[in-house]
Amino acid sequence: MGIDRNTGLRGAGRLGLRAAAGLLATHVFALPMPAFAQQATAAKQSGAAVSTTQQAGATQPAGADDLYATGDDTQNADGTTTGTVPAEGTLPATPLAAPLADPRADPMADPMADADGGIAQDPDFGRQNLRETRLDDPTTARIRREDDKTPGIRLGTMVLRPAISQNIGSETSDDGAGRETRIFSETGLKGTLTSDWSRHQLTIGGEGYWQNTISGDTEDKPRANLNADLRLDLAGDTIANITGAYNYSREDTDDPNAVAGASVQSAVNQFDGGLSIERDLGLLRGSIAGDVTRWQYSDVELSDGSTLSRSDRDRIRSTLSARVGYELSPALTPFVEGTVGRISYDDTADANGYERSADVYAAKVGVAVDLGEKLRGELGVGHERQRYDDSRLAELSALTVDGNLYWSPQEGTDIDLAVETYVDPSTTAGINGARVNRLTAKLEHELRSNLIARLSSGMTLTNYDDLGETGNSKSYLAGAGITWSINRYLDATADLNYERTSYNYGGESTDLTALVGVTAKR
C-alpha cells in the first residue's frame, strides 16, 4: 500500500508539472506573432552580447528579457511589476549591460522619442540633407510636394524629373473696341533637378511655354522661367544660399507701359542673382542677403513694320537686407527686416529726358509660422520709399504687405496663399510710378487618387499718384482645372481661366482662355 501510495503521489506530481508546462507554453505561444517576427532579427544580433554578459556574471534587470513589452509597467503572475521596459519594436543599444530607463523620463535623452516611448516616424530621420531655407522662402513646401509625385530619373547623385506637355487652346479677348478670338497650340517643357547629397543641396527648376497661333490675329504669349538654389550647410548652424533665376515674358497690351497700336509688344528679360547667409543663435535667427535684378526690354514692332527701341527702360536693382528673428517657439518666429538699395538705369535719362535712377529704403516687421507640412509661411507689413535722382519726379512711397502661406487642412488638399506689394516704374513723362498690390490663392484637392481638381483666384490693384491716376486699375482672375493621371507617366489636363481688368476712369478688358492637353512626365 505504501508503494502504491508513493507511486500515486509521484504520478500526481508529474501531472502537475505537465499542467504547469502546458500553461507556460500557452502563455508563450499566445504572444503577438507580429511582434515576435519584428524582434527576431534584433534578438539574433544581440544574442552574442547576451551570452557574453551572462557568462561574466552580469545581473540581468527584471523584465529586460521580454522583447515584447509595451513600454508600460509589466504585470507578473504574482501581481508584482518588473518596471518600465522599452516600447515594442526597440532594443537597448547595449543589451543587459545596464538597467533600461524610461525614455519619457528625460525628453532630452532621445529627441526622436514620442510620447509613448516609441520612435517618431520622421521622414528626415537619419538624413543630414534637410531642406533648411531662409525665413522668407515661399517655395519650400511646393518643391517638396512636387518631388514626391514622380519617381524621376537618377543621374548619379542628382534626380531629374522632366515633363513635356501639348495643349490646344482658345482665347477670346475684348478690350471695348472689339472682340478677337484665336485658336492656338501650346507646347510646354518643365523639369526639376534635385541633389541627393549627405550635406548641402542643389535644386534647379525650369519651365517654358511656346505658343503658335492656328487662327486669329492676337499675338502669341510665350513665357519661360529658370531658377536655381544652392544651399551650403556651413559650420556653427550657419546656412548659405546662392540663387539665380531667369524669367521671360511679353508685355501685355493692356499694361500702362505698353505701346498703343503695336503689333508685337516688348519682350521682358529678367535676370536675378542672390546670396544669403543665415545663422541660428539659439532663440535668435539672423540673416543677411544681397540681391541683384536686371531687366532688359526688346524693341517693339509697330503696325507699319518699323520698330521702336525700349532700351531706355533697361535697369538694375541692387539691394542689401538684414533680418533678425526671435523664436518664441519652434513654430512661431517674429522678425524685423531692413533693406537699402539702388535702382540704376543704363541711360542717364529716358526718352522723355527724366532721370529715373533712385535710392531705395524699406523696412518691415512680421512673423514666420512653421507647423511642418500642414501649415507654414510668413506675413510682413512695412514701408518702402524710392527717392529719384530727378527732382521733377516726386518721391514714391508705399505701405507694403508681403507674405505667403501653405496650408494642408487634410491629406490630399493643399492651399497656397500669397500677397505682395511692389513698385512698378512708369515710362510716362512726369509720372514716378505705381504701387501694385497683388493677392493670389490656389487650391488643389484629390477627388480620387488619380484625379486632382484645381481652383485659382487673384486680384491686382494698381495705383498711381497725381497725373497718373488715369491709369489706376483693378484686375480679377478666376480659374479652374482638372488633372487625370492616366498612368504613372501620363496626365490629361483641362483648364479654364477668366481675367477682367477695369480702369477707374472708364473702360475695361476681358480675357477668357480654355486649354486641353496631355502631359508626359517621368
C-alpha positions in Angstrom: 0.0 0.0 0.0 2.9 2.3 0.8 4.4 1.6 -2.5 1.1 2.3 -4.3 0.6 5.5 -2.3 4.1 6.8 -3.3 3.5 5.8 -6.9 0.3 7.8 -6.9 1.9 10.8 -5.4 4.7 10.7 -8.0 2.1 10.4 -10.8 0.1 13.3 -9.4 3.4 15.3 -9.3 4.2 14.5 -12.9 0.7 15.6 -13.9 1.1 18.8 -12.1 4.4 19.6 -13.8 2.9 18.8 -17.2 0.0 21.1 -16.4 2.4 23.9 -15.4 4.4 23.4 -18.6 1.3 23.5 -20.7 0.2 26.8 -19.1 3.7 28.2 -19.8 3.6 27.0 -23.4 0.2 28.5 -23.8 1.4 31.9 -22.5 4.4 31.9 -24.8 2.6 31.0 -28.0 -0.3 33.4 -27.2 2.2 36.3 -27.5 1.6 38.5 -30.6 3.3 36.8 -33.6 3.9 40.1 -35.4 6.0 41.4 -32.5 7.9 38.1 -32.5 8.7 38.5 -36.2 9.7 42.1 -35.7 12.2 41.2 -33.0 13.7 38.1 -34.4 16.5 39.8 -36.3 17.4 42.1 -33.5 17.3 39.2 -31.0 19.9 37.3 -33.1 22.1 40.3 -33.3 22.1 40.7 -29.6 22.5 37.0 -28.7 26.3 37.1 -28.6 26.3 40.1 -26.3 23.7 38.4 -24.1 25.8 35.2 -23.7 29.0 37.1 -23.0 27.3 39.2 -20.4 25.6 36.3 -18.7 28.9 34.3 -18.6 30.6 37.3 -17.0 28.0 37.1 -14.2 26.3 40.4 -15.1 22.9 40.9 -13.4 20.0 41.0 -15.8 17.4 43.6 -15.0 13.9 42.4 -14.4 11.9 42.4 -17.5 14.8 43.1 -19.8 14.4 39.7 -21.5 10.8 40.4 -22.5 11.2 41.5 -26.1 7.5 42.2 -26.4 7.0 44.7 -23.7 4.6 47.6 -24.4 6.6 50.4 -22.8 4.4 50.3 -19.6 5.0 48.6 -16.3 4.8 44.8 -17.0 2.5 42.8 -14.7 3.8 39.5 -13.4 1.8 36.5 -12.5 2.3 37.1 -8.8 0.9 40.6 -9.0 4.3 42.5 -8.9 5.7 44.6 -11.7 9.1 44.4 -13.3 9.4 48.1 -14.1 9.3 50.0 -17.4 11.0 48.4 -20.4 11.5 49.6 -24.0 8.4 50.0 -26.2 7.5 47.5 -28.8 10.0 47.4 -31.7 13.0 48.7 -29.7 16.0 47.1 -28.1 18.6 48.6 -25.8 21.8 49.7 -27.5 23.9 47.5 -25.1 21.6 44.6 -24.0 21.7 43.7 -20.3 24.7 46.0 -19.6 22.6 48.4 -17.6 19.0 48.8 -16.4 16.7 50.2 -19.0 15.5 53.8 -18.4 12.1 55.2 -19.4 12.7 57.4 -22.4 9.8 59.6 -21.3 11.6 60.4 -18.0 14.1 62.6 -19.8 12.8 64.0 -23.1 16.3 65.2 -24.0 17.7 61.7 -23.8 16.2 60.9 -27.2 14.8 63.7 -29.2 13.2 61.3 -31.6 11.2 59.6 -28.8 7.4 60.1 -29.0 5.0 60.4 -26.0 4.5 56.7 -25.9 8.2 55.9 -25.6 8.4 54.8 -29.2 10.4 56.3 -32.1 8.6 59.0 -34.0 8.3 58.4 -37.8 10.1 61.4 -39.1 10.7 61.1 -42.8 14.0 63.0 -42.5 15.3 60.8 -39.6 18.9 59.8 -40.3 19.2 62.2 -43.2 21.6 65.2 -43.0 20.4 66.7 -46.2 17.4 68.6 -44.5 15.8 71.4 -46.5 16.7 74.4 -44.4 15.8 77.7 -46.0 15.7 81.4 -45.4 12.8 82.6 -43.3 11.2 84.3 -46.3 11.5 81.4 -48.8 7.9 80.7 -50.0 8.7 77.7 -52.3 10.0 75.0 -50.0 6.7 73.2 -49.4 5.7 73.3 -53.0 9.1 71.8 -54.2 8.8 69.0 -51.6 5.2 68.2 -52.7 6.2 68.1 -56.4 9.2 66.0 -55.7 7.0 63.3 -54.1 4.7 63.0 -57.0 7.0 61.5 -59.6 9.9 58.9 -59.3 12.3 60.8 -61.5 15.5 59.7 -63.3 18.6 59.2 -61.2 21.7 60.8 -62.6 24.5 59.9 -60.2 23.7 61.9 -57.0 21.0 64.0 -58.8 17.4 63.2 -59.6 15.8 64.6 -62.7 12.0 64.9 -63.0 11.2 66.1 -66.6 7.7 66.7 -68.1 6.5 67.8 -71.6 3.0 69.0 -72.4 1.0 69.6 -75.5 -2.2 71.7 -75.4 -4.8 73.1 -77.7 -6.3 76.4 -76.6 -8.9 79.0 -77.4 -8.6 82.7 -76.3 -11.2 85.4 -76.5 -10.2 89.0 -75.8 -12.4 92.0 -75.6 -10.9 95.5 -74.9 -14.1 97.5 -75.6 -13.1 98.3 -79.1 -13.9 94.9 -80.4 -13.7 91.1 -79.7 -10.9 88.9 -81.0 -10.7 85.1 -80.9 -7.8 82.9 -81.7 -7.1 79.2 -81.7 -3.5 78.2 -80.7 -1.3 75.3 -79.7 0.9 75.5 -76.7 4.0 73.3 -76.1 5.5 73.2 -72.6 8.6 71.8 -71.2 9.1 71.6 -67.4 11.6 69.9 -65.1 13.4 69.9 -61.8 16.9 68.6 -60.9 17.5 68.0 -57.3 20.6 66.7 -55.5 20.7 63.8 -53.1 23.8 64.6 -51.1 24.6 63.9 -47.5 25.3 67.6 -47.0 24.3 70.7 -48.9 21.6 70.7 -51.6 21.2 72.0 -55.2 17.7 72.5 -56.7 17.2 73.6 -60.3 13.7 74.1 -61.7 12.5 75.5 -65.0 9.6 75.6 -67.4 8.9 77.1 -70.8 5.8 77.5 -72.9 5.7 78.3 -76.6 2.6 79.2 -78.5 1.7 79.0 -82.2 -1.5 80.7 -83.4 -3.5 78.5 -85.7 -6.3 81.0 -86.4 -6.8 84.6 -85.3 -4.8 87.8 -85.1 -4.0 88.1 -81.4 -0.2 87.8 -80.7 1.3 84.8 -79.1 2.2 84.9 -75.4 5.4 82.8 -74.8 6.8 82.6 -71.3 9.7 80.8 -69.6 11.5 80.8 -66.2 14.5 79.1 -64.8 15.7 79.1 -61.2 18.5 77.5 -59.2 19.3 77.4 -55.5 22.5 76.0 -53.9 22.3 75.6 -50.1 25.5 75.2 -48.3 25.5 73.8 -44.7 28.3 75.6 -43.0 29.7 75.1 -39.6 28.0 76.5 -36.4 24.4 76.3 -37.5 25.1 78.6 -40.5 23.4 78.2 -43.8 24.3 80.0 -47.1 22.1 80.1 -50.2 23.3 81.1 -53.6 20.4 81.7 -56.0 19.9 82.5 -59.7 16.9 82.9 -61.9 15.8 83.9 -65.4 12.3 84.9 -66.5 11.0 85.7 -70.0 7.6 87.2 -70.8 5.9 89.5 -73.2 4.3 92.8 -72.1 0.5 92.8 -72.1 -1.2 95.1 -74.5 -3.3 96.5 -71.6 -0.2 97.3 -69.5 0.1 101.1 -68.8 3.7 101.0 -70.1 2.7 99.2 -73.4 2.9 101.0 -76.7 -0.5 101.7 -78.2 -1.1 100.2 -81.7 1.9 98.0 -81.6 1.7 94.6 -83.4 4.2 93.0 -81.1 4.9 94.4 -77.6 8.3 94.4 -76.0 9.7 91.1 -74.6 10.8 91.4 -71.0 14.0 89.5 -69.9 14.6 89.4 -66.1 17.8 88.1 -64.5 18.1 87.5 -60.8 21.0 86.6 -58.5 21.4 86.5 -54.8 23.5 85.4 -51.8 22.2 85.0 -48.3 23.7 83.8 -45.0 21.5 82.7 -42.1 22.7 81.7 -38.6 20.9 80.2 -35.7 21.9 81.8 -32.4 19.7 79.8 -30.1 16.5 81.8 -29.7 17.7 84.3 -32.3 17.9 83.8 -36.0 19.8 86.3 -38.1 20.2 86.6 -41.8 21.8 89.0 -44.3 21.1 88.9 -48.0 22.2 90.6 -51.2 20.0 90.5 -54.3 20.6 91.9 -57.8 17.8 92.0 -60.5 18.4 93.0 -64.2 15.6 94.0 -66.6 16.1 94.2 -70.4 13.4 95.1 -72.9 13.4 94.3 -76.6 12.3 96.6 -79.4 8.5 97.0 -80.1 7.2 96.1 -83.5 4.8 98.8 -84.8 1.9 98.1 -87.1 3.6 99.8 -90.0 6.5 97.4 -89.8 9.0 99.7 -88.1 10.5 99.2 -84.6 10.7 101.3 -81.5 13.6 100.9 -79.1 12.8 100.4 -75.4 16.3 100.2 -74.1 15.8 103.3 -72.0 13.8 101.1 -69.6 16.8 98.7 -69.0 17.9 98.9 -65.4 19.5 97.1 -62.4 18.1 96.9 -58.9 20.6 96.0 -56.2 19.5 95.6 -52.5 21.1 94.5 -49.2 18.7 93.2 -46.5 19.3 92.2 -42.9 16.8 90.3 -40.7 16.6 89.3 -37.1 14.0 86.8 -35.8 13.2 85.8 -32.3 12.0 82.2 -31.8 9.1 82.3 -29.4 8.6 78.6 -30.1 9.7 76.2 -32.8 6.5 77.1 -34.7 6.5 80.9 -34.2 9.2 83.4 -35.1 8.6 87.2 -35.2 11.1 89.2 -37.1 12.2 92.7 -38.2 13.9 93.4 -41.5 15.6 96.4 -43.1 16.6 97.0 -46.8 18.7 99.5 -48.6 19.3 99.6 -52.3 19.8 101.4 -55.6 18.0 101.3 -59.0 20.3 102.3 -61.8 19.2 102.8 -65.4 21.5 102.1 -68.3 20.6 105.5 -69.8 21.1 108.5 -67.5 17.8 109.9 -68.9 14.9 108.2 -70.6 13.3 109.1 -73.9 11.4 112.0 -72.2 14.5 113.3 -70.5 13.8 112.1 -67.0 16.5 110.6 -64.7 14.7 107.6 -63.2 17.6 106.1 -61.2 16.6 106.1 -57.5 17.7 105.1 -54.0 15.5 102.5 -52.2 14.8 102.2 -48.5 12.4 99.6 -46.9 11.6 98.2 -43.5 9.0 95.7 -42.3 8.0 93.6 -39.3 6.3 90.2 -39.4 6.0 86.7 -38.2 7.0 83.3 -39.6 5.0 80.2 -38.8 6.2 76.7 -39.2 4.0 73.8 -38.2 5.6 71.3 -40.5 4.0 70.2 -43.7 0.5 71.1 -42.5 1.0 74.9 -42.1 3.9 77.1 -42.8 4.6 80.6 -44.2 5.1 84.2 -43.1 3.5 87.6 -43.2 5.2 91.0 -43.0 4.0 94.6 -43.0 6.3 97.5 -43.8 7.1 100.7 -45.7 9.1 101.2 -48.9 10.4 104.5 -50.3 12.0 105.4 -53.6 13.9 108.7 -54.0 14.6 109.6 -57.6 17.6 111.4 -58.9 15.4 113.7 -61.0 13.9 116.4 -58.7 10.9 116.7 -61.1 9.8 113.2 -60.1 8.0 113.0 -56.7 9.3 110.6 -54.1 7.3 107.3 -54.3 6.4 105.6 -51.0 4.2 102.6 -50.4 2.7 100.6 -47.5 3.8 97.1 -48.2 2.2 93.8 -47.3 4.1 90.7 -48.2 3.6 87.1 -47.2 2.9 83.5 -48.2 1.1 80.7 -46.6 0.9 77.0 -47.3 -1.9 75.1 -45.6 -2.9 71.4 -45.9 -6.1 71.1 -43.9 -6.4 67.4 -44.7 -4.5 64.8 -46.7 -4.9 65.4 -50.4 -5.9 69.1 -50.0 -3.3 71.9 -50.5 -3.9 75.6 -50.3 -1.4 78.3 -51.3 -1.9 82.0 -50.4 0.3 84.8 -51.4 0.2 88.6 -51.1 2.8 91.0 -52.4 3.4 94.8 -52.8 5.9 96.2 -55.3 6.6 99.4 -57.2 6.2 99.5 -61.0 8.2 102.3 -62.6 6.5 104.4 -65.2 7.6 105.5 -68.7 5.2 108.5 -68.9 6.6 111.9 -68.6 6.2 113.4 -65.1 4.9 110.2 -63.5 7.1 108.4 -61.0 5.5 105.0 -60.9 2.7 102.9 -59.5 2.1 100.9 -56.3 0.9 97.4 -57.1 -0.8 95.1 -54.6 -1.5 91.5 -55.6 -3.3 88.7 -53.8 -3.5 85.1 -55.1 -5.0 81.9 -53.9 -4.7 78.4 -55.2 -6.5 75.2 -54.1 -5.7 71.6 -55.1 -7.8 68.7 -54.0 -7.6 65.0 -54.7 -11.1 63.9 -55.8 -9.6 60.4 -56.2 -6.1 59.0 -56.1 -5.7 59.7 -59.9 -8.0 62.8 -60.2 -7.0 66.3 -59.0 -9.1 69.4 -59.1 -7.7 72.9 -59.1 -9.1 76.3 -58.3 -7.3 79.7 -58.5 -8.2 83.3 -58.0 -6.4 86.6 -57.8 -6.8 90.3 -57.5 -4.3 93.1 -58.5 -4.7 96.8 -57.6 -2.6 99.4 -59.5 -2.5 102.9 -58.1 -0.6 106.0 -59.5 -0.2 109.4 -57.9 -1.5 112.8 -59.3 -1.3 112.8 -63.1 -1.0 109.1 -63.4 -4.4 108.4 -61.6 -6.0 107.8 -65.0 -4.0 104.6 -65.2 -5.4 103.2 -61.8 -7.0 99.8 -62.4 -8.3 96.6 -60.8 -7.7 93.2 -62.2 -9.6 90.0 -61.2 -8.6 86.4 -62.1 -10.5 83.2 -61.7 -9.6 79.7 -62.9 -10.5 76.1 -62.6 -8.8 72.9 -63.9 -8.6 69.2 -63.5 -5.8 66.6 -64.0 -6.5 63.0 -64.7 -3.5 60.6 -64.2 -4.0 58.1 -66.9 -1.0 56.2 -65.5 2.2 56.9 -63.7 3.8 58.8 -66.6 0.9 60.4 -68.5 -1.7 63.0 -67.4 -4.7 64.5 -69.2 -5.4 68.2 -68.2 -8.1 70.8 -68.8 -8.1 74.4 -67.7 -10.4 77.4 -67.9 -9.2 80.9 -66.9 -11.0 84.3 -66.9 -9.4 87.7 -66.3 -11.0 91.1 -66.2 -9.3 94.5 -65.9 -11.3 97.6 -65.1 -10.0 101.2 -65.1 -11.1 103.7 -62.6 -11.7 106.3 -65.3 -13.7 104.1 -67.7 -13.1 101.2 -69.9 -12.3 97.5 -69.3 -10.9 94.5 -70.9 -11.6 90.7 -70.5 -9.8 87.5 -71.5 -11.2 84.0 -71.5 -8.8 81.1 -72.1 -9.5 77.4 -72.4 -6.9 74.7 -72.6 -7.0 70.9 -73.0 -4.0 68.6 -73.5 -1.7 65.9 -72.2 1.5 65.9 -70.1 4.1 63.2 -70.2 6.3 63.0 -67.2 9.0 60.9 -65.5 
